Amino acid sequence: MSLVSFVFRPIIPSRDIIERNIARQRDRVQTIEKRSDILNPADWLMNYFAGSPTASGVNVNTSTALGVPAVSACVSLLADMMATLTPRLMRPAANGDEEVKNHPAVYALARPGDLHTGFELRQLMQTGVGFGGNGYARVHRASNGDPAELEWISPNDVTVMRNVGQRFITYQLAGMHTPTVILDRYDLVHIRGLSCDGIKGVSPIAQLRESIGISISQRESAGAMMSNGAKFSGFIEMQPSATEKQMQEVRAAWKAHQEGALNAGRTPVLWGAQFKSVAGMSAVDAQFLESRSFELREICRLYRIPSFLIGDTDKATSFGTGIEEQNLAFRAYSLTPWLVNWEQSLGYTLLTTEEQRAGYRFEFDREELHTFTLAAQASFISQMRTANVFSPNDARQWLGYQTKEVIGMDNNFAALNSNSSGSGAPQQLANPKLQPQNA
């Protein structure tokens, strides 16, 4: 009877997994939960109930900032732009980069889960960045470690922590719809805005609290102005012998028949008093309107958005003189940094270390930002064909049409006015002036 010996070979995890497990164990031991109290309230608690006080006397938080049209327009514009663009997974190939479509991360981004679509998830995350400086999405992984679903996490439910001497950032999730758990960036996509500590993004609302407070104060002043008769149009002069009761009666009659938006333009009728009007628009009124426009542009300046994109067409902006130049400047100086931020954050969490070293990366299709007229499209395709960059099928695919399985349709060197099937080499057109002359 032969004796068969078995050799046991233990499975050794990779170095990245070992370091991550050590960091998680250290987090569980060293992390101290910071509870909110009356003396040291949490940021989300102050933001929700009170907000930051301003010199104008208005408390500014996310709820009050939503009421400022310029802030809502800037945040929603960036959120909609980021949600509209589609992230693609690219990898190096022999003839250039190619798109990877059968990767678990691609499926998770296209269908994050049952709560939100891919558009809604990116919109929610960028909205959180626009108001609070941070956007989060939790990664739910399959048994083999592949990303399976993405869940949007409210920034108010996340506490970002970094212990002394620690090279990792941990996130404590605790909210009404989120069970208390501690994660790292392996399981949480973090889109961080402008940061001063490298841990959390700075809230644009906190940066703009004075401008937003002035805008809210001006809006309330304009509302009170309309409620009290649209503007101070004059004053009522009483007789020197008028009693206090008579002045009260005249004031009550004026308030009942002249003040308010519905009473604007009515002819005043007074007894025992004289109404004296003033100029139609004073310098104070003009300065009030100008200050409202200035605060609008001040808000656009922080978000790096041309004011014409949110409906301000009074003055030309510093982005350029034409609409096309301003759109190009917006894509280059405002949108492109956000695209790079998203691409690197998605790759950090959704791709393995081996995939990143192999050149895998996420990339937004920036061609979706280009809008051309029909004439501009025809001119662009003609130039690409002349430069032997596009084949006919390339041009059809760029326009969104299906390619054709016809001889010559994949030939980049076929002449534009030639019906040749194309052998792959450029063809010379006959020119009588270049033909040799017979002696």
Sequence and secondary structure as in RCSB ss.txt:
>XXXX:A:sequence
MSLVSFVFRPIIPSRDIIERNIARQRDRVQTIEKRSDILNPADWLMNYFAGSPTASGVNVNTSTALGVPAVSACV
SLLADMMATLTPRLMRPAANGDEEVKNHPAVYALARPGDLHTGFELRQLMQTGVGFGGNGYARVHRASNGDPAEL
EWISPNDVTVMRNVGQRFITYQLAGMHTPTVILDRYDLVHIRGLSCDGIKGVSPIAQLRESIGISISQRESAGAM
MSNGAKFSGFIEMQPSATEKQMQEVRAAWKAHQEGALNAGRTPVLWGAQFKSVAGMSAVDAQFLESRSFELREIC
RLYRIPSFLIGDTDKATSFGTGIEEQNLAFRAYSLTPWLVNWEQSLGYTLLTTEEQRAGYRFEFDREELHTFTLA
AQASFISQMRTANVFSPNDARQWLGYQTKEVIGMDNNFAALNSNSSGSGAPQQLANPKLQPQNA
>XXXX:A:secstr
              HHHHHHHHHHHHHHHH       SSS  HHHHHHHT B  TTS  B HHHHHTSHHHHHHH
HHHHHHHHHS EEEEE  TTS EEE S HHHHHHH   SS  HHHHHHHHHHHHHHHSEEEEEEEE TTS EEEE
EEE GGGEEEE  TT SS EEEE SSSS  EEE TTSEEEEE SBSSSSSB  HHHHTHHHHHHHHHHHHHHHHH
HHTTSS  EEEEE TT  HHHHHHHHHHHHHHTSSGGGTT     SSEEEEE  SS HHHHHHHHHHHHHHHHHH
HHHT  GGGGT  SS  TT SSHHHHHHHHIIIIIHHHHHHHHHHHHHHHS HHHHHTT EEEE GGGG    HH
HHHHHHHHHHHTT   HHHHHHHHT      TTTT TT  TT      SS      GGGS    
